[in-house]
Amino acid sequence: MAFGKKKGEAKDPLANTPLSGILDGITDLKEQPIPEGHHLLEVDDLHMFFHTKDGVVKAVNGVSYTLDRGETLGVVGESGSGKSVTAMTIMGLIDMPPGKIEGGDVLYRGKSLLKMSEREMQTVRGNDIAMIFQDPMTALNPVYRVGDQIGEPLRIHRGYSKKDAVDRAAELLSMVGIPNAEQRVREYPHEFSGGMRQRAMIAMALACDPDILIADEPTTALDVTIQAQIIELMQKMQEQNGNAIIMITHDLGVVADIADKIMVMYAGNPVEFGTADDIFYNPIHPYTWGLMRSIPEQVTDEKKPLTPIKGNPPSLVTLPKGCSFSPRCPYATDLCRNEVPKTYTLPDGHYSKCHYALDPDFVKGRAPENSRSYSGGTPRVVIDEPAGAPVAGMAKSEPGTVTAVDGALAQKAPEAASAEEGEE
Amino acid sequence: MLTYIIKRLIQFIPVFIGVTIILFALQNIVPGDPISIIGGDRALPPAVEEQLRISNHLIEVDENGEPLHDENGNYVETPLWKRYLIYMNNLLHGDLGNSYTRGMTVNEIFAQKYPYTIGLAVTAICIEAVVGIGAGLISAIKRYSVWDVIVTLITSILVAIPAFWLGMLLQLFFGIFLRQVTNGAFYLPISGAGGKMAEFPGWVYYILPAITLAAVSTAYTARIMRSQLLEVMNQDYIRTAKAKGLSRGKIIFHHALKNALIPVVTYIGIDFGAMLSGAILTETVFNWPGVGYEIYRAITQRDWPIVMGGVTLIVIVVMVINLVVDVSYAFLDPRIRFGAPKDQS
């Protein structure tokens, strides 16, 4: 396990006392080995419903995935698809009631987070699993100094004194690329720009060297150039610390570059899950196709209209009978409208909740043209990425940076590029 | 900050002039001749009346102090603007004029009355801050619990009860009913503010008037505190604090309270300004020798110098308190302390 931040521990006031080992053993789950047969984080068929006056909102309806150290999971979907609720459930940040876990479990290093008491969860939050949020403008407390807020996790989880915490906060701030960190820690959030605040949030989240960093749309509220910097920063920190990242976003471009695995969510359901490569070059769910078609292609000279996904996401209170995407799916059949699709898993773990996921003839010709699944076939695609490209996170949303190389997957020949029935 | 305070002090001038002009005009619109009221049922001797009119700058005099007469033999009334200028001139010299009815200067009257009003206001504001904030906190933290219901119920009732009626109820219960039930062993004074000859120590006299004065504001404070805390608890930075692993107590008292207190402090501050300007109803009900009661008495007797002097004093006090409240924001909210936020995102 790559705990990169040894210099942080040197500052730990308990580091050389007999207490340190004992305390670590008790409080720091992240110091414990992952039990045999378990992953760092396992989300298993999680159901999180909200019981409201209008009915039961099925915000998370059967989400499963696993995550290991150093990995990045991208969670993609429209607003209200349950991305954030899934993450907040892991963190135990959902108010219950109205929220209620209706099934499933979340295992962190083999221990159920959902069964932990509030007090135990407090030692996990910010220490083992940390989270950064969408809007850095409102996520920092306006009446306290930035340094105090960044140092706070150190004070509660590691017993730092106020002064030590602020000193460490300054180190963290300069680590996330804020100049004059010594002065900056004494400033208030309103004296920071949006990008700087998000950097401060990252510094705060990484203060205790967490195992997992959950980023809930960390770049949505930022302008594009800053977005790329923030993504790059998170990647850099991940390389240093070896933590896992769960990156929640509605922007496929954001996850394209940094995610190892991607989960596409729709109406509280993961509709497709696979490696980044699977999702981008071999998507098999019509909703994923729709998302891909809505990405602007900047490289082509000819002007093409974007293809939106028609309609709106269904109400999570009254989900449609059958596949929840069927009312908006251009390929929906009676089967789709009447029966909830099972999870169809390919041998490599890539899965899709579509009745026709395993039917190559269905996928062929309907998937976006630049994907392998479009031609039912073969071209093996690699990402042509110069190391450390500054705007890499954004650039990857453009198919232009993608180079098609010779195929290796033996499937049908790409001759049957049939008419695009999907386009209306 | 200093420039801000100076700027605000300069703003006092037009506000002050505006308020006094309006007031000065109003007292001349109200019917009734104060000088003839002084005499009551009996008519004053013409010489005395003439002297009173001259000393109160109501009629023009020549250089020898003799009243001027117009062609019909009537007194020449001093025009309003001239009287205003005389008033302002005296005011700037610290002279609020003479009472028509009390035979004292207005300065003397207020020097006598104001300490009682200040004492009552401070007592009431302490009750308001401690009880109001406390009840609001309990009600928000234990939302939807029995405590919340009790606080909400009591505050709803209190905001609906007029102060004078509440005062009378308290007088009836603590002053009369309890006295009868306990055969005079236990009761609270219901009138006046004590003194050397009084039967209770001075502070006992503050209990009922202070409760009466504080009741409505305490209820409002509790409600504002509750709603503010609940609103702040929904803010993103509270979620951030929770995600850091802070306990609920720390989140509420460290992260939420300071933010939630800002509007509460405004309300209490403005209310304190209002209380310092004399609680006319409460002071009247309890025969409290404060400025509120004095102004009320002066209005009924057309004793305009007292009314003018009182309001002038109130205007100054309210403006100063408001300034203090605004400055106190800066200690709670750094965004104000360092000027307007510049969001550059």
Boltz contact constraints between the chains, C-beta under 6 A:
constraints:
  - contact:
      token1: [A, 91]
      token2: [B, 243]
      max_distance: 6.0
  - contact:
      token1: [A, 93]
      token2: [B, 242]
      max_distance: 6.0
  - contact:
      token1: [A, 122]
      token2: [B, 245]
      max_distance: 6.0
  - contact:
      token1: [A, 122]
      token2: [B, 247]
      max_distance: 6.0
  - contact:
      token1: [A, 125]
      token2: [B, 243]
      max_distance: 6.0
  - contact:
      token1: [A, 125]
      token2: [B, 245]
      max_distance: 6.0
  - contact:
      token1: [A, 126]
      token2: [B, 244]
      max_distance: 6.0
  - contact:
      token1: [A, 126]
      token2: [B, 245]
      max_distance: 6.0
  - contact:
      token1: [A, 127]
      token2: [B, 245]
      max_distance: 6.0
  - contact:
      token1: [A, 131]
      token2: [B, 243]
      max_distance: 6.0
  - contact:
      token1: [A, 138]
      token2: [B, 236]
      max_distance: 6.0
  - contact:
      token1: [A, 139]
      token2: [B, 236]
      max_distance: 6.0
  - contact:
      token1: [A, 139]
      token2: [B, 237]
      max_distance: 6.0
  - contact:
      token1: [A, 139]
      token2: [B, 240]
      max_distance: 6.0
  - contact:
      token1: [A, 140]
      token2: [B, 237]
      max_distance: 6.0
  - contact:
      token1: [A, 141]
      token2: [B, 237]
      max_distance: 6.0
  - contact:
      token1: [A, 141]
      token2: [B, 255]
      max_distance: 6.0
  - contact:
      token1: [A, 142]
      token2: [B, 335]
      max_distance: 6.0
  - contact:
      token1: [A, 143]
      token2: [B, 258]
      max_distance: 6.0
  - contact:
      token1: [A, 143]
      token2: [B, 259]
      max_distance: 6.0
  - contact:
      token1: [A, 152]
      token2: [B, 244]
      max_distance: 6.0
  - contact:
      token1: [A, 153]
      token2: [B, 244]
      max_distance: 6.0
  - contact:
      token1: [A, 156]
      token2: [B, 245]
      max_distance: 6.0
  - contact:
      token1: [A, 188]
      token2: [B, 334]
      max_distance: 6.0
  - contact:
      token1: [A, 190]
      token2: [B, 335]
      max_distance: 6.0
  - contact:
      token1: [A, 190]
      token2: [B, 341]
      max_distance: 6.0
  - contact:
      token1: [A, 193]
      token2: [B, 344]
      max_distance: 6.0
  - contact:
      token1: [A, 194]
      token2: [B, 345]
      max_distance: 6.0
